[in-house]
Structure formats: structure tokens, C-alpha cells
């Protein structure tokens, strides 16, 4: 299908504009239909993707500002393919999950459609300016979702979310402009084409500074310690669908940026900063896991657990080998599915009780057995139980980083132990024992809408945990291509490189 990436990007936005013409009674069905069609288009993209090929596919390249090298340049490989599919799938699930009595339903649904456009755009843009535009535009719908449909402290949470991520993005933009200038210095041509930037052989001192500029933009989005403080507020105040999209997709934009930009552009700097990044990641893993253990609010527990698992993703990325990076990408996908499901499950009980405090529950397994079963499966996937989707990515990430440092891998692995402690503890308080509140005996089990969102996620958790090959194979080929670029750029002896590189140290006077 020609221009399938453009269709994927702009179909939700166009549908969002037309959605203002739909009456409020029909807007829910309209939005669900649009997101289902968007998901089906992404499946067509997956089926047409040639896993035997290593390079970028479905390329669209139209010059926009030729004199400055800015273009409408789209494409994807095995790394971005599954993040696009995850985006369309989780957006569809999120929209289906919205209760029918939600205030300002039409505005919320149309905002989510515009948000979907920006998220897909981030994962397929190969022009740095185009990437930056989609990256920044994604902040606006989420700011509105948290600020309008959030809890009591929603204004504070939404502004903090925006200011943190926007500040990091501005520094990243400076790095992009410097990269374009360096490319101009080396070739006499302005370009924001990411694939052209891959050819630059930057001196190490240049790499260190530019790595730092991109690091701030991506690390705040992940979010890495100590830039993580915006996320618990955002999750705590966001409506359920906002938390689902935030955890499942928006956080992955940061880790994706490291793989797409930082590693291939600055391989020497990536090696130089392995230890500092690993230390921050391990602090992120252990500290946020301990904070999660101390939570009394079950949604905050899931939020801090989400940060802890993203620390494992960062360890996999900075293993700088195919095993670690492939594992980190699979863990991004599994984290998106599992954390999204956990936030949905928290939303289910919040709709019934209007509280997220674990002390208000107890013995729910006898009252809501099907809900308890699915919650248990997702909890086990979260702690990385073998034969669930959570195990595969964590195992590969740790295997990859074990080649870098045995001690740091063991420290990072404590996330599995601490995660099991706080997750099992929360499950025990909420579901086992006697029913501690008489009003809880009247709680209803899952309804049709909740089944429609949770059963597909549960099936994916089990299927990809048992048989991850459909995802791992295309991802692994693309990851090996990224690692190959890193190795080639790190080798400067004449005749060793297999791609044409521009040695900037020789070009700049």
C-alpha cells in the first residue's frame, strides 16, 4: 500500500476534525471505529513488512525546505514497526475502556485521536525536525487530558508534566541544530536527514556534548532518575485512559530516541557513558521499587513500578549489544501491554469504589473472581514470571548487560525480587483474606466493556510469553543493523568501514 505511513499518521487527525460533525450520542462508536481501522492498517503494515530485509522500509521522502535540508522523510524498521502497532493497539484499547458516563466525552475522544497522530509520527519520522515537531505536539493533547479530566491536583500535575518534558525537548532541539551545522561543515549541505547523519564520524569531544543534549530530552521522557518526579503526579492525577497511554506509549518515546539517535550517532559517547547511565538506571530500578513498596494507593504503586521497569529497559539499551537492545525493545512492548493493563484494572475498581487506597479493599477474590484472575496474571507478568511476556524482555536485557558488568546486572536484577515483594503484598491486601468492608460484597465483576479491553491484553501476555518469535525476529535484525553502524563508526582504521563515513575531524578546520 503506497503512502501507508502517511495514512497511519494523518488518518486519526483527519477523523478527529470530522468528529466535530458527529453528534454526541454517536461519537463513542465513531472513535472506536476509527481506532479499530487504524489498528487494522498497522496490521497491514506488519504483514507487508519484509522481515528478511535489514534496512528502512516504506520510505516516503518529500523535500519541504530544501535549502535547509528539512524534508517529510518517513520510514520504519523492525524497531519502530512494533512500537507503531503497540501505539494503534493501546489507543484502541484505551478508547474502548472509557466509561459511557465520562464528562465531555466527545472532546476526550477527539483529543485522543489527535494524540495518536503525534505518537505514530514520532516512531516513523526520519527527519530530525519532523521528529521534533511530532515529539512536541504529543505534549499538548496529554496536557489537556490530565488538566481537564484529571483529579484534584490535575493542574499542578499537567503543568509539571509539560514543563519537565518541554525543557528537555528544547535542549534536544539545540543538539539537532548543532548536528545539522556539523553536517553542513563537513559536506557543504544542510540536512536533517537522520540516515545522512549516521554517516558522520564525529570527534569524541563533539559526541560527548551532543550525547548530553539528546540525553536530557530522552531521559526526562523515560523518565530516568532524578528526572522522574513528574511521572507519579501525572499518573496519579490522570484519568485511566491518560495513564494507559502515558505508560504504554509516551514513555517509550524516550527509550526509542536513545536507540534511534544516541547510539548510532554517538557510539563512542555511548560507550563512555555506560557506567553513569547504568548507575542511574540501577538507582531508578531499586529506589522506585522501594517507593512502590511503601505506597498505600494502588495506582501510585503501579506508577512507581512502571518507572522501575523502565530502568531495566535502559540497562538493556546501554548493554550496546544485540541481546540487550533486542531485549529492551521487547521489554518496551511488554511493559506497554502489562502496565497499560494494570492501569485499566485499577480504573475498574476506582469506577466502583471511587478510591484507590488498598486499605479500602480486601477479600475481593471472592467477590470479583474474574477480575482477580486477570489482575493476578498481569501482576505475574509485571514481575517477570516465565511464560509471560514480562520474562522475555527482562531476561534478554539482563543477559545483554551481564556481558558489560556482572555486579551491576545482579544489582539491577533485584528489581525482580523487590517487584515480586510489593506486587504480591498488594495482591494479598486487595484480594485475599476476609471481605473487610461490607459494601464491597455488592461490587460487580467485570462487564462487557471491561472484558473487551482486558481479554485481548491477557491473551497477548500469555501468547508472546510462550512464543515471542514473531516480534523478536524482525526486531533482532534491525537491532543488529544499529549495532553494526556503531561498530563501523567506532573503527577508524582505513579499509575497515563498510559504509561511506564522513570523518568530521578531518573536515572541520
C-alpha positions as CSV (number, residue, x, y, z in Angstrom):
1,X,0.0,0.0,0.0
2,X,1.5,3.3,-1.1
3,X,1.9,6.1,1.5
4,X,0.8,3.7,4.2
5,X,2.8,5.6,6.8
6,X,1.2,8.9,5.9
7,X,-2.2,7.2,6.1
8,X,-1.3,5.9,9.6
9,X,-0.2,9.3,10.8
10,X,-2.9,11.5,9.5
11,X,-6.0,9.3,9.4
12,X,-6.7,9.8,13.2
13,X,-6.2,13.6,12.9
14,X,-8.5,13.9,9.9
15,X,-11.1,11.7,11.6
16,X,-10.7,13.9,14.7
17,X,-11.5,17.1,12.7
18,X,-14.5,15.4,11.1
19,X,-15.5,14.1,14.6
20,X,-16.8,17.6,15.5
21,X,-19.6,17.0,13.0
22,X,-20.7,13.8,14.8
23,X,-23.4,14.2,17.4
24,X,-22.5,13.4,21.0
25,X,-24.6,10.2,21.0
26,X,-22.6,8.6,18.2
27,X,-19.1,9.9,18.9
28,X,-18.1,6.9,21.0
29,X,-18.9,4.4,18.3
30,X,-17.2,6.7,15.8
31,X,-14.0,7.0,17.8
32,X,-13.8,3.2,18.4
33,X,-14.4,2.6,14.7
34,X,-11.6,5.0,13.7
35,X,-9.1,3.4,16.1
36,X,-10.0,-0.1,15.0
37,X,-9.4,0.9,11.4
38,X,-6.1,2.5,12.4
39,X,-5.1,-0.7,14.2
40,X,-6.0,-2.8,11.1
41,X,-3.9,-0.5,8.9
42,X,-1.0,-1.1,11.2
43,X,-1.5,-4.8,10.9
44,X,-1.4,-4.5,7.1
45,X,1.9,-2.7,7.6
46,X,3.2,-5.6,9.8
47,X,2.1,-8.2,7.2
48,X,3.7,-6.3,4.3
49,X,6.9,-5.7,6.3
50,X,9.7,-7.8,4.9
51,X,11.5,-9.4,7.9
52,X,14.3,-10.6,5.7
53,X,15.4,-7.1,4.9
54,X,17.5,-5.1,7.3
55,X,17.1,-1.5,6.1
56,X,14.4,1.1,6.3
57,X,11.1,0.2,4.5
58,X,8.0,2.1,3.3
59,X,10.1,5.2,2.7
60,X,8.4,8.5,1.9
61,X,10.7,11.4,1.2
62,X,9.4,14.8,0.1
63,X,11.6,17.9,0.4
64,X,9.9,20.6,2.4
65,X,12.6,23.3,2.8
66,X,15.4,22.1,0.5
67,X,17.8,24.9,1.2
68,X,17.9,23.9,4.9
69,X,17.6,20.2,4.3
70,X,14.2,19.8,6.0
71,X,12.0,17.1,4.5
72,X,9.0,15.0,5.0
73,X,11.0,11.8,5.5
74,X,9.2,8.7,6.8
75,X,10.3,5.1,7.1
76,X,10.4,2.3,9.6
77,X,12.4,-0.9,10.5
78,X,11.8,-3.7,12.9
79,X,12.4,-1.5,15.9
80,X,9.7,1.1,15.1
81,X,7.3,-1.4,13.5
82,X,6.1,-2.9,16.7
83,X,6.0,0.4,18.5
84,X,3.7,1.7,15.8
85,X,1.5,-1.4,16.3
86,X,1.6,-1.0,20.0
87,X,0.5,2.6,19.6
88,X,-2.5,1.8,17.5
89,X,-3.5,-1.2,19.6
90,X,-3.2,0.5,23.0
91,X,-5.0,3.7,21.7
92,X,-7.9,1.5,20.6
93,X,-8.0,-0.3,23.9
94,X,-7.8,3.0,25.8
95,X,-10.8,4.4,23.9
96,X,-12.9,1.3,24.3
97,X,-12.2,1.5,28.1
98,X,-13.7,4.9,28.6
99,X,-16.9,4.7,30.6
100,X,-20.0,6.0,28.9
101,X,-20.8,8.5,31.6
102,X,-17.5,10.4,31.2
103,X,-17.9,14.1,31.1
104,X,-17.2,15.9,27.8
105,X,-16.9,12.6,26.1
106,X,-16.5,14.0,22.6
107,X,-13.7,16.3,23.5
108,X,-11.8,13.5,25.2
109,X,-12.2,11.1,22.3
110,X,-11.1,13.6,19.7
111,X,-8.1,14.6,21.8
112,X,-7.0,11.0,21.9
113,X,-7.3,10.8,18.1
114,X,-5.0,13.8,17.7
115,X,-2.6,12.3,20.3
116,X,-2.5,9.1,18.3
117,X,-1.3,11.0,15.2
118,X,1.6,12.6,17.1
119,X,2.7,9.3,18.6
120,X,2.7,7.4,15.4
121,X,4.6,10.3,13.8
122,X,7.4,10.1,16.4
123,X,8.0,6.5,15.6
124,X,8.2,6.8,11.8
125,X,9.8,10.2,11.3
126,X,13.4,10.0,10.0
127,X,13.9,13.8,9.6
128,X,15.0,15.3,12.8
129,X,12.8,18.4,12.5
130,X,9.8,16.3,11.6
131,X,10.6,14.0,14.6
132,X,10.8,17.1,16.9
133,X,7.5,18.5,15.7
134,X,5.6,15.3,16.4
135,X,7.5,14.9,19.7
136,X,6.5,18.4,20.9
137,X,2.9,18.2,19.6
138,X,2.4,15.0,21.6
139,X,2.7,17.1,24.8
140,X,-0.4,19.2,24.0
141,X,-3.1,16.5,24.0
142,X,-1.8,14.9,27.1
143,X,-1.5,18.2,28.9
144,X,-5.2,18.7,28.1
145,X,-6.2,15.2,29.1
146,X,-4.6,15.4,32.5
147,X,-5.6,19.1,33.1
148,X,-9.3,18.7,32.2
149,X,-10.2,15.1,33.1
150,X,-7.7,14.5,36.0
151,X,-8.0,14.5,39.8
152,X,-7.9,17.3,42.3
153,X,-4.3,18.3,41.7
154,X,-4.6,17.9,37.9
155,X,-3.5,21.4,37.0
156,X,-0.3,21.1,39.0
157,X,0.4,17.6,37.5
158,X,-0.3,18.7,33.9
159,X,1.9,21.8,34.2
160,X,4.7,19.8,35.8
161,X,4.5,17.2,33.1
162,X,4.6,19.8,30.4
163,X,7.4,21.9,31.8
164,X,9.7,19.0,32.5
165,X,9.3,17.4,29.1
166,X,9.3,20.7,27.2
167,X,12.5,21.9,28.8
168,X,14.3,18.6,27.9
169,X,13.0,18.9,24.4
170,X,14.4,22.4,23.9
171,X,17.9,21.2,24.8
172,X,17.4,18.3,22.4
173,X,16.5,20.8,19.6
174,X,19.7,22.6,20.2
175,X,21.6,19.3,19.7
176,X,19.7,18.8,16.4
177,X,20.6,22.2,15.1
178,X,24.3,21.6,16.0
179,X,24.2,18.3,14.2
180,X,22.8,19.9,11.1
181,X,25.5,22.6,11.3
182,X,28.3,20.0,11.7
183,X,26.9,18.1,8.7
184,X,27.0,21.4,6.7
185,X,30.6,22.0,7.8
186,X,31.5,18.5,6.6
187,X,29.6,18.4,3.3
188,X,28.6,21.9,2.4
189,X,24.9,20.8,2.5
190,X,22.3,21.4,5.2
191,X,20.5,18.2,6.2
192,X,18.2,17.0,9.0
193,X,18.1,13.5,7.4
194,X,18.8,11.0,10.2
195,X,20.2,8.4,7.8
196,X,22.7,11.0,6.4
197,X,23.7,11.9,10.0
198,X,24.6,8.3,10.6
199,X,27.4,8.8,8.1
200,X,29.1,11.5,10.3
201,X,32.3,10.4,12.1
202,X,32.3,12.8,14.9
203,X,35.3,13.5,17.2
204,X,34.8,12.2,20.7
205,X,34.6,15.6,22.4
206,X,31.8,16.6,20.0
207,X,30.0,13.3,20.7
208,X,30.1,13.8,24.5
209,X,28.4,17.2,24.4
210,X,25.8,16.2,21.8
211,X,25.1,13.0,23.6
212,X,24.4,15.1,26.7
213,X,21.9,17.3,24.8
214,X,19.9,14.4,23.5
215,X,20.2,12.5,26.8
216,X,18.3,15.2,28.7
217,X,15.5,15.2,26.2
218,X,15.1,11.4,26.2
219,X,15.9,10.8,29.9
220,X,13.2,13.1,31.1
221,X,10.7,11.4,28.9
222,X,11.7,7.8,30.0
223,X,11.7,9.1,32.9
224,X,15.2,8.4,34.4
225,X,16.2,9.2,38.0
226,X,16.4,12.0,39.0
227,X,14.1,13.4,36.3
228,X,11.3,11.1,37.2
229,X,9.3,13.2,39.7
230,X,6.8,14.4,37.2
231,X,5.5,10.9,36.3
232,X,3.9,9.8,39.7
233,X,1.9,13.1,39.7
234,X,0.9,12.7,36.1
235,X,-0.2,9.1,36.7
236,X,-1.9,9.9,40.0
237,X,-4.0,12.7,38.6
238,X,-4.6,11.5,35.0
239,X,-7.8,9.7,34.1
240,X,-7.5,6.0,33.5
241,X,-7.1,6.3,29.7
242,X,-4.5,9.0,30.2
243,X,-2.4,6.7,32.5
244,X,-2.8,3.9,30.0
245,X,-1.5,5.9,27.0
246,X,1.2,7.6,29.1
247,X,2.6,4.3,30.4
248,X,2.1,2.2,27.3
249,X,3.3,4.6,24.7
250,X,4.6,8.0,25.7
251,X,7.4,6.7,27.9
252,X,8.6,4.5,25.1
253,X,9.3,7.6,23.0
254,X,12.3,8.4,25.3
255,X,13.8,4.9,25.1
256,X,13.2,4.8,21.4
257,X,15.0,8.0,21.0
258,X,18.1,6.5,22.6
259,X,18.1,3.7,20.1
260,X,17.3,5.7,17.1
261,X,19.5,8.8,17.8
262,X,22.0,8.5,20.6
263,X,23.5,5.0,20.0
264,X,24.2,5.2,16.2
265,X,25.0,8.9,16.2
266,X,27.4,8.9,19.2
267,X,28.8,5.4,19.6
268,X,31.9,6.4,21.4
269,X,30.0,8.7,23.8
270,X,27.5,5.8,24.4
271,X,30.4,3.6,25.5
272,X,31.9,6.4,27.6
273,X,28.7,7.0,29.5
274,X,27.8,3.3,30.0
275,X,28.7,3.3,33.7
276,X,27.0,6.6,34.7
277,X,23.8,5.6,32.8
278,X,23.9,2.2,34.3
279,X,24.3,3.6,37.8
280,X,21.3,6.0,37.3
281,X,19.3,3.1,35.9
282,X,20.1,0.8,38.8
283,X,19.1,3.6,41.3
284,X,15.9,4.0,39.2
285,X,15.2,0.3,39.5
286,X,15.9,-0.1,43.2
287,X,14.8,3.3,44.6
288,X,11.4,3.4,42.8
289,X,10.7,-0.2,43.6
290,X,11.2,0.6,47.3
291,X,9.0,3.6,46.9
292,X,6.4,1.4,45.3
293,X,6.5,-1.0,48.2
294,X,5.7,1.9,50.6
295,X,2.6,3.0,48.7
296,X,-0.9,2.7,50.1
297,X,-2.5,4.0,46.9
298,X,-2.6,1.1,44.4
299,X,-2.4,3.4,41.3
300,X,0.8,5.1,42.7
301,X,2.2,1.6,43.3
302,X,1.7,0.7,39.6
303,X,3.1,4.1,38.6
304,X,6.4,3.6,40.6
305,X,6.6,0.0,39.4
306,X,6.4,1.4,35.9
307,X,9.4,3.6,36.5
308,X,11.4,0.7,38.0
309,X,10.8,-1.5,34.9
310,X,11.9,1.3,32.6
311,X,15.2,1.2,34.4
312,X,15.6,-2.3,33.2
313,X,14.9,-1.1,29.7
314,X,17.7,1.4,30.0
315,X,20.1,-1.2,31.2
316,X,19.3,-3.3,28.1
317,X,19.8,-0.4,25.7
318,X,23.2,0.5,27.2
319,X,24.4,-3.1,27.0
320,X,25.2,-1.9,23.5
321,X,24.9,-5.4,22.1
322,X,22.1,-7.2,20.2
323,X,20.9,-9.3,23.1
324,X,20.5,-6.3,25.4
325,X,19.0,-3.9,22.9
326,X,16.6,-6.5,21.5
327,X,15.6,-7.4,25.0
328,X,15.0,-3.7,25.8
329,X,12.7,-3.3,22.8
330,X,10.7,-6.4,23.6
331,X,10.5,-5.1,27.2
332,X,9.2,-1.8,25.9
333,X,6.4,-3.7,24.2
334,X,5.7,-5.9,27.1
335,X,5.8,-3.0,29.6
336,X,3.3,-1.1,27.4
337,X,0.9,-4.0,27.4
338,X,1.3,-5.0,31.1
339,X,1.4,-1.5,32.6
340,X,-1.5,-0.4,30.4
341,X,-3.5,-3.4,31.6
342,X,-2.7,-2.7,35.3
343,X,-3.8,0.9,35.0
344,X,-7.0,-0.4,33.3
345,X,-7.5,-2.8,36.2
346,X,-7.0,0.0,38.7
347,X,-9.6,2.0,36.8
348,X,-12.1,-0.8,37.0
349,X,-12.1,-0.8,40.8
350,X,-11.9,3.0,41.0
351,X,-15.2,3.3,39.0
352,X,-16.9,1.1,41.5
353,X,-15.4,2.4,44.8
354,X,-14.1,5.9,43.9
355,X,-11.0,5.2,45.9
356,X,-7.5,3.7,45.1
357,X,-6.5,3.1,48.7
358,X,-5.7,-0.6,49.3
359,X,-7.0,-0.4,52.9
360,X,-10.5,0.0,51.4
361,X,-10.4,-3.4,49.9
362,X,-9.6,-7.0,51.0
363,X,-11.1,-10.3,50.0
364,X,-12.1,-9.2,46.5
365,X,-11.2,-12.5,45.0
366,X,-14.4,-14.0,46.5
367,X,-16.5,-11.0,45.2
368,X,-14.8,-10.4,41.8
369,X,-13.1,-13.7,40.9
370,X,-12.7,-12.9,37.2
371,X,-11.2,-9.5,37.9
372,X,-8.9,-11.1,40.5
373,X,-7.7,-13.7,38.0
374,X,-6.8,-11.2,35.3
375,X,-5.2,-8.9,37.9
376,X,-3.1,-11.9,39.1
377,X,-2.0,-12.8,35.5
378,X,-0.9,-9.2,34.9
379,X,0.8,-9.0,38.2
380,X,2.8,-12.1,37.4
381,X,3.8,-10.7,34.0
382,X,4.9,-7.5,35.7
383,X,7.3,-9.3,38.0
384,X,8.7,-11.4,35.0
385,X,7.2,-14.8,35.6
386,X,8.5,-17.3,33.0
387,X,6.0,-18.0,30.1
388,X,4.6,-14.5,30.4
389,X,5.5,-11.6,28.2
390,X,7.4,-9.8,31.0
391,X,10.0,-12.5,31.4
392,X,11.4,-12.5,27.8
393,X,12.4,-8.8,27.7
394,X,13.8,-8.7,31.2
395,X,15.8,-11.9,30.7
396,X,17.4,-10.7,27.4
397,X,18.1,-7.2,28.8
398,X,19.9,-8.7,31.8
399,X,21.8,-11.3,29.6
400,X,23.0,-8.4,27.4
401,X,24.1,-6.2,30.3
402,X,25.7,-9.2,32.1
403,X,28.4,-9.0,29.4
404,X,29.2,-5.5,30.5
405,X,29.1,-5.9,34.3
406,X,28.2,-8.9,36.4
407,X,27.8,-6.8,39.6
408,X,25.6,-4.1,38.1
409,X,23.4,-6.8,36.4
410,X,22.9,-8.5,39.8
411,X,22.0,-5.2,41.4
412,X,19.6,-4.5,38.6
413,X,18.1,-7.9,39.0
414,X,17.0,-7.0,42.5
415,X,14.1,-5.4,40.6
416,X,12.6,-8.8,40.1
417,X,12.8,-9.7,43.8
418,X,11.6,-6.4,45.1
419,X,8.9,-6.2,42.4
420,X,7.6,-9.6,43.5
421,X,7.5,-8.5,47.1
422,X,5.5,-5.3,46.6
423,X,3.2,-6.8,43.9
424,X,2.4,-9.9,45.9
425,X,1.9,-7.8,49.0
426,X,-0.5,-5.5,47.2
427,X,-2.4,-8.5,45.7
428,X,-2.7,-10.1,49.2
429,X,-4.1,-6.9,50.8
430,X,-6.5,-6.4,48.0
431,X,-7.8,-9.8,47.0
432,X,-7.2,-12.4,49.8
433,X,-8.5,-12.8,53.3
434,X,-11.9,-11.8,54.5
435,X,-14.0,-9.1,53.0
436,X,-13.1,-6.2,55.3
437,X,-15.8,-3.7,54.1
438,X,-19.4,-4.9,53.9
439,X,-20.2,-2.6,51.0
440,X,-17.5,-4.4,48.9
441,X,-19.8,-7.5,48.9
442,X,-22.0,-5.7,46.4
443,X,-19.3,-4.9,43.9
444,X,-20.0,-6.3,40.4
445,X,-17.4,-8.3,38.5
446,X,-16.2,-7.3,35.0
447,X,-18.7,-6.1,32.5
448,X,-18.6,-6.5,28.7
449,X,-16.7,-3.2,28.1
450,X,-14.0,-4.3,30.6
451,X,-13.8,-7.8,29.1
452,X,-13.3,-6.3,25.7
453,X,-10.2,-4.4,26.9
454,X,-8.7,-6.9,29.2
455,X,-9.1,-10.2,27.4
456,X,-7.0,-9.2,24.4
457,X,-4.2,-7.9,26.6
458,X,-4.3,-11.1,28.7
459,X,-4.1,-13.3,25.6
460,X,-1.1,-11.3,24.3
461,X,0.7,-11.6,27.7
462,X,0.5,-15.4,27.5
463,X,1.0,-15.9,23.8
464,X,4.1,-13.6,23.4
465,X,5.4,-15.0,26.7
466,X,5.3,-18.6,25.3
467,X,6.1,-17.7,21.6
468,X,7.9,-14.3,21.3
469,X,9.5,-15.2,17.9
470,X,7.1,-13.1,15.7
471,X,8.3,-10.0,17.5
472,X,11.9,-10.9,18.3
473,X,13.0,-11.9,14.8
474,X,12.3,-8.6,12.9
475,X,13.5,-6.6,15.9
476,X,16.7,-8.5,16.1
477,X,17.7,-7.9,12.5
478,X,17.1,-4.2,12.8
479,X,19.0,-4.0,16.1
480,X,22.0,-5.8,14.6
481,X,22.0,-3.1,11.9
482,X,22.1,-0.4,14.6
483,X,24.9,-2.2,16.4
484,X,26.8,-2.6,13.1
485,X,26.6,1.2,12.4
486,X,28.0,1.7,15.9
487,X,30.9,-0.7,15.3
488,X,31.7,0.7,11.9
489,X,31.8,4.3,13.2
490,X,33.9,3.4,16.2
491,X,36.6,1.8,13.9
492,X,38.7,4.5,12.2
493,X,41.4,2.4,10.6
494,X,41.4,2.8,6.8
495,X,39.6,0.0,4.9
496,X,37.7,-1.3,8.0
497,X,34.5,0.6,7.4
498,X,31.8,-0.9,5.1
499,X,29.7,2.2,4.9
500,X,30.8,5.5,3.5
501,X,31.6,7.7,6.5
502,X,32.4,11.4,6.7
503,X,35.2,11.9,9.2
504,X,34.3,15.3,10.7
505,X,37.7,15.7,12.5
506,X,39.3,15.9,9.0
507,X,36.6,18.2,7.5
508,X,36.4,20.9,10.2
509,X,39.3,23.3,10.2
